[in-house]
């Protein structure tokens, strides 16, 4: 079983990898500029557009206040 110190190092390294991936995605978006959604593009804007496509749309409010 891993000790507490080993777990904290693992968590820290996982967090660093996530931050590096986000930074790389933001740099790619800045480099490419504004562009339509592309398959295989991992810039942050394309990732967010793909995420919005998979989300359920909000139901329309039927009543007025």
ABEGO torsion letter per residue (X at the ends): XBBAAAAAAAAAAAAAAAAAAAAAAAAAAAAAEBBBBBBGBABAAAAAAAAAAABBBBBBBABBX
